[in-house]
Amino acid sequence: MKLALVPVNVGVGSVEKMVELGVTAEQIGLESVWTFEHVIVPVDYQSKYPYSMDGKMGATPETNFVDPLIALAAIAASTKSIRLGTGVNILPQVSPLYLAKQAASLDFVSNGRFMLGVGIGWLAEEFAALGVPFERRGPRFNDYVEAMRKVWSGEVVEHQGEFVQWSGFKSHPTPLQDPLPLVIGGHKGRAFQRVARYGNGWFAPSATIDQISAMMKDLDQACAKEGRDRSTIEISTMWIPAMENVDVVKQYEDIGVHRLIMPLQFLGEGDPVVTMKKLADDVLSKIA
């Protein structure tokens, strides 16, 4: 089982502390570190955050949200082996050409350690601030993915979609990984269809073995419709050690989960670096 940490870019007080999180994660043997993304946090918003009971995200407008790609580039410069993932960036609200370039460049400068996690987003107010339509963000997402993969091919790009019309250019460097891992987040709407059709991985928004077990049935159905073998999709899900005994890790493996991503805020109070080292002694040492 791969074990990971999220987020390394939110609520950090300095670049030194942010990089130290990545370095410590590598030192204690974690496989990867991940980020969250919001360009803005509205003072007030009507959109409903889908992963909390009150419909609000757990961050104030004053919370530091360091841009995920910049944060991971900084961590990449001070680490050697730990993998780097966005969990997840909001694809339909950005320029797909810029993101394709940035993702390929981050994979290049990290020597092939980057995983691009993307989702369709939920915060309409953020789309509005960026001047991008919130409506039809699902079809926009699909078109962007297909177009970006052509950019990463290194070949002449020809793409005439509903939202993207590109022709007659190349973009280098291409990602060192072939394919660059595209991890798709979410479980609402047509999320499972997107994972089955486009994803190298799935970032599952769940926090217990029961939640992810139920979602696996939906993913299996989507894979069957797309003619996809679910075993070819790397599945990542949240795991809170304080909520479940380490013995449950074997159950996650048995249902097909490949990576458990631990939320930093649930590992304990105090200096997160100290908390992570305690995690290595109390939890990681008990997982084979």
Summary of the structure (lengths in Angstrom):
residues: 288
radius of gyration: 18.4
end to end distance: 8.5
largest distance: 55.2
contacts: 921
relative contact order: 0.14
helix: 41%
strand: 17%
